[in-house]
C-alpha cells in the first residue's frame, strides 16, 4: 500500500489538480438502521446497506458498527461486509464474543480498507449468531450504521 502523500507545499505555490486529487474525498455513503433485529441465528442476515459510485484506483474505508448486541447462548456474533447484497462477495468479517446472557451487552465494529471497481457499488452489513438467538438493538439515538469514506488514491 504505497500512498503518495501531499508533501510538496511551499509558501506561494499553486495547488494543482493532481495534488488536490491526492486528498481523500471524505464520506461518500452512509446507511443507518434504527430498528431492532430480534432474531439473528446461524443464518446470516442483511442489516443495513449503502450505495455510491466508486472511482477506480482509490482506497475506500468501509466501517460497519452495531452498538448493542446480545445473545441467548455463549458464542460469537459475526459482523460482515459484502458487496451488492446478502449473497454477494464477502470483503470482510469480524467477531464479537457473546456471553449468552441478554443483560450482558456487547458492541462490534468492522473496518476494512479496499479498492473497488469504478461505477455503482452497494455494500451491506451482515450479522450471524453462532449459538442461540442473537439480537441487534438499535434506535434513533443509537443507530447501527455502515459508512463509506474515500481516503485517497491507491
N, C-alpha and C positions, 0 to 999 in steps of 0.2 A: 504494500500500500504506500506508494510514493506520492505524496501530495506536495505540489509545488506551492508553498505559501507566498503571500504577498509580502516581500521584504525589500523592495527597491524604492520605496517612497522617500523622497527628499523634499525639503522646502522649495517651493516654486515649481515642482514637477507637475505635469499634467496626467491625470488619471486616465489610463487607456481602457478601451473596451475589454481587452484581454485581462487586465488587472481586475477590473470590475467583475468579470465573469468568474474569477478565481474565488470570489467570496461565495459563501453559501447563500441560497435564495430564501432560507427560512422555512416556515411551516407551509406545506403545500396541500395537506389534507388532515382532517380531524373527524373522527366518528366517535359518538358517545352512546352510552346505554344508561338509562335511568330506571329501568325496571329490573326486578329480581328474577333470576333464573333459578327456580327452586328444585329442579330435578336433573342434576348432572350425574351421569353414570359412566360406565366404561365406554359408552358411545360418545364420540366427540360431537360437540355442538358448536354452531357458529354464534358468537356472542355479539360482535359488532364489526362493521366494515367501513371502509373509506375508499373513495375513488379519486383519481387525479391523473394528470398527463405527465408522464415521465420524460426526461431528456436523456438521451444516450450519453454514456461516459461521465456520469455524475454519481456521487455517493449519496445514498438515502439512509437516514437513520429512522427506523420504524420502532416505535415503543408501544407496547400493549400493557395496560395496567388494570388489575382487578383489585379493588380496595377492601373488599370483605368476603372472604372465603371460609366456609365451614363444611364439615363432612360428618356423616353419621358413623363412619368407621375409620380407623387409623389407616393411613396410606399416603397417597400424594395426589395433588391436582396438577395436571399438565396444562400449561399455557402454551399456545401455539400461534404462529403466524403463517398463513397460507396465502398464495396468490389466487385470485379470481373468486373462489368460493370454498365451501367445506371440502369438496373433492379435489381442489386444486393442489398444486405443488407446495409441499411444506418448505418454508425457508427459515424456520427457527422454532425451537422448543425450550421451555424452562420448566422446572419442577418445584413445587412448594410442598413440604412435608405437612401432613394433616394429622391432628391428634385424635380424631374420632369422637369429638365432643362438640356439640353445637354451640357451646358457650365460649369455646377457645377459637378466636378469630385470627386468621392469617390474611396477609395480602401478598400479591405477587406482581412482579413486573418483568417483562421480557423486552430487551432491546437488542436489535440487530443492525448491522451496517452492511449494506449491499448495493450493488448496481442493478439497474433494471433496463429492460429493452425500452426503446423510445415508443411513446404512444400511450393510449389509455390503459391504466392499471387499476386493479381493485385488490386491496389487501384486507384480509379478515383475521380477527382474533378468535381463537377457538379454545374451548375448555374440555377437559376429560377428567373424570374422577376414578382413581384406580380401585377403590373399595367403597362399598356402601353407596349412599346418595349424597352428592355434594350440593352446595347452594352458593350462588354468587349474588350477594345482595348489592343493590345499587339504588340510588335516589338522586334527585336533582342536585342536592348538596354533596353527594358522594357518588359521582358517576364512574362507570368503567369507561375506558377510552382506548382508542388506537390513534396515534398521531404520526404523521409522516413529515420529516424535515429534510430538505435538500441541504447537504452540508458542504458541497463543493465538488470540483472536478476530480474524476478518478485518475 
